[in-house]
């Protein structure tokens, strides 16, 4: 049997995180946990977990488990959960033209040059090292620190809070 804690904004999100960790949640047993006087110590919780698994006939099934909501979370229901901050710049932005040489498969930046001829020479040299298809793209970079156009800050609704969930189920590990 395996037990772990999940922090999430909702029960559905907690179930998704549990599935990523290898246990598919079959049932929410929070009410049974409350009826058993909310056992929190490891020994008491282990007894509760074994009884709950037997009651739900999951003792022989692997990869499935149950979930308990210790402190249930609440979702962010805000329609626009952000704060927009526009960065107004006085004057013109100075731009510098750069040719970036990237690998086609991974889009990894392997070199850059300011002129097309220099970029072609550099790409031919890099081809000896990487031996992969490459692409050269023209990029304009802003100089003098005026490169920020705007900021978008996350601001959840005031009621949104993360909850604490305990997931337990059959696995090869024990707790």
Backbone torsions as a table, in degrees:
resi	resn	phi	psi	omega
1	UNK	NA	143.8	-177.9
2	UNK	-127.5	142.4	-179.4
3	UNK	-134.8	136.0	174.8
4	UNK	-151.2	161.9	-177.0
5	UNK	-102.5	142.3	179.1
6	UNK	-127.7	136.4	175.3
7	UNK	-111.1	121.5	-175.8
8	UNK	-152.9	163.3	179.7
9	UNK	-82.4	-18.7	-179.0
10	UNK	-151.2	166.2	178.7
11	UNK	-64.3	-39.0	179.3
12	UNK	-62.8	-42.4	178.4
13	UNK	-65.4	-38.3	177.4
14	UNK	-63.6	-38.8	177.7
15	UNK	-65.2	-38.9	177.6
16	UNK	-64.3	-42.7	178.9
17	UNK	-65.1	-37.2	178.0
18	UNK	-64.8	-39.3	178.7
19	UNK	-64.2	-36.3	177.1
20	UNK	-65.4	-29.2	-179.5
21	UNK	-89.0	1.3	172.1
22	UNK	105.2	4.0	178.6
23	UNK	-124.0	123.2	176.3
24	UNK	-88.0	119.8	-177.7
25	UNK	-77.4	125.6	-178.4
26	UNK	-96.4	-38.4	-173.6
27	UNK	-149.6	148.8	173.8
28	UNK	-92.8	119.4	-177.5
29	UNK	-113.2	32.8	-178.4
30	UNK	-63.1	-41.5	-178.8
31	UNK	-65.8	-39.3	175.9
32	UNK	-63.3	-37.8	178.4
33	UNK	-64.6	-41.7	177.8
34	UNK	-67.3	-38.8	178.3
35	UNK	-64.7	-26.2	178.2
36	UNK	-89.4	21.9	178.7
37	UNK	64.9	32.2	173.9
38	UNK	48.2	66.0	179.4
39	UNK	-65.8	129.3	-178.2
40	UNK	-116.3	-29.0	-179.3
41	UNK	-67.8	156.8	-175.2
42	UNK	-59.4	-44.4	-177.9
43	UNK	-65.9	-46.7	-179.5
44	UNK	-64.4	-41.5	-179.0
45	UNK	-67.7	-35.6	179.3
46	UNK	-63.6	-41.6	177.5
47	UNK	-62.2	-46.4	177.9
48	UNK	-59.6	-43.8	-177.3
49	UNK	-63.5	-43.0	-179.8
50	UNK	-64.3	-43.9	179.0
51	UNK	-63.5	-41.8	179.9
52	UNK	-65.7	-39.3	178.6
53	UNK	-65.7	-40.3	177.8
54	UNK	-66.4	-43.4	-178.4
55	UNK	-62.1	-36.3	-179.8
56	UNK	-92.0	6.7	177.3
57	UNK	57.0	46.1	-179.8
58	UNK	-116.0	11.8	-174.8
59	UNK	-66.4	-30.7	-178.1
60	UNK	-97.1	-13.3	-178.6
61	UNK	-81.6	139.6	178.5
62	UNK	-111.9	147.8	179.4
63	UNK	84.3	3.3	178.3
64	UNK	-121.7	157.3	-178.5
65	UNK	-163.0	-171.6	-177.5
66	UNK	-123.2	163.1	-178.5
67	UNK	-131.8	144.8	175.9
68	UNK	-125.3	130.7	178.0
69	UNK	-92.9	101.9	178.8
70	UNK	-69.8	-56.6	173.2
71	UNK	-127.4	98.7	-177.1
72	UNK	-63.9	140.6	179.3
73	UNK	-89.1	173.3	175.4
74	UNK	-132.0	139.0	-175.5
75	UNK	-69.1	159.2	172.3
76	UNK	-84.5	109.8	-175.5
77	UNK	-100.8	7.7	-179.3
78	UNK	-66.3	134.7	-178.7
79	UNK	-68.8	-38.9	177.0
80	UNK	-125.5	88.2	-174.9
81	UNK	-83.2	53.8	-179.5
82	UNK	-150.7	163.7	174.2
83	UNK	-122.4	121.7	-176.9
84	UNK	-93.8	125.6	178.0
85	UNK	-121.3	110.5	-179.5
86	UNK	-82.0	137.3	178.8
87	UNK	-105.3	99.8	180.0
88	UNK	-86.6	127.1	-177.1
89	UNK	-110.0	132.8	176.1
90	UNK	-82.9	135.2	179.4
91	UNK	82.6	-172.4	-179.2
92	UNK	-91.0	153.4	173.2
93	UNK	-87.2	134.0	176.4
94	UNK	-86.3	127.8	-178.1
95	UNK	-110.5	146.6	176.1
96	UNK	-123.7	129.2	-179.6
97	UNK	-85.1	127.9	179.8
98	UNK	-132.4	140.4	174.8
99	UNK	-105.0	117.0	-178.6
100	UNK	-96.5	136.2	177.0
101	UNK	-107.4	120.4	-176.7
102	UNK	-126.7	153.4	172.8
103	UNK	-75.5	135.8	-176.4
104	UNK	-65.7	-41.6	-174.4
105	UNK	-70.0	-46.6	-173.4
106	UNK	-105.2	-6.5	-177.5
107	UNK	58.7	28.4	178.7
108	UNK	-80.5	133.5	178.1
109	UNK	-76.3	120.2	-178.3
110	UNK	-114.5	-13.8	178.4
111	UNK	-173.7	162.8	176.5
112	UNK	-152.3	152.5	-179.5
113	UNK	-147.4	162.0	-177.8
114	UNK	-90.9	-21.7	180.0
115	UNK	-121.4	154.3	-177.3
116	UNK	-65.5	-39.9	179.2
117	UNK	-63.1	-43.5	178.6
118	UNK	-63.9	-38.0	179.4
119	UNK	-66.0	-39.1	179.3
120	UNK	-64.7	-43.5	178.2
121	UNK	-63.2	-44.6	-179.5
122	UNK	-63.5	-40.2	179.6
123	UNK	-64.3	-38.5	178.4
124	UNK	-65.0	-37.9	176.0
125	UNK	-68.2	-41.6	-179.7
126	UNK	-68.3	-27.4	179.1
127	UNK	-62.7	-33.7	177.7
128	UNK	-64.0	-33.7	-177.6
129	UNK	-83.3	-48.5	-172.2
130	UNK	-89.2	-33.8	179.9
131	UNK	52.6	48.7	178.0
132	UNK	-139.7	164.3	176.2
133	UNK	-66.4	139.9	-179.5
134	UNK	-128.2	158.9	176.8
135	UNK	-137.3	141.8	178.6
136	UNK	-113.0	124.2	179.9
137	UNK	-119.7	147.7	178.6
138	UNK	-91.2	127.5	-178.0
139	UNK	-129.1	139.0	175.9
140	UNK	-106.6	122.3	-179.0
141	UNK	-108.1	141.3	178.8
142	UNK	-83.9	131.7	177.6
143	UNK	-105.0	171.7	175.9
144	UNK	67.0	26.7	171.5
145	UNK	70.1	17.9	178.8
146	UNK	-105.1	33.7	-173.6
147	UNK	-89.2	-7.5	-179.9
148	UNK	-88.1	120.4	179.2
149	UNK	-89.3	-43.4	177.5
150	UNK	-160.5	166.3	175.1
151	UNK	-122.6	147.1	177.8
152	UNK	-129.0	108.3	-178.2
153	UNK	-100.0	136.4	178.3
154	UNK	-75.4	128.2	176.7
155	UNK	-136.1	98.4	-177.2
156	UNK	-70.8	166.4	176.9
157	UNK	-66.7	157.2	-175.1
158	UNK	-67.1	-24.3	-179.5
159	UNK	-84.8	-13.2	-177.3
160	UNK	-70.5	132.1	176.0
161	UNK	-150.6	150.2	177.4
162	UNK	-81.8	141.1	179.0
163	UNK	-107.0	167.7	-179.1
164	UNK	-116.9	124.7	-177.6
165	UNK	-126.4	145.4	175.0
166	UNK	-114.8	127.0	179.3
167	UNK	-111.7	133.5	175.7
168	UNK	-140.0	147.2	-178.5
169	UNK	-173.7	179.9	-177.4
170	UNK	-80.9	130.5	176.3
171	UNK	-152.9	173.5	179.2
172	UNK	-73.8	-21.8	178.2
173	UNK	-81.2	159.3	176.6
174	UNK	-126.4	161.9	-179.4
175	UNK	-118.4	NA	NA
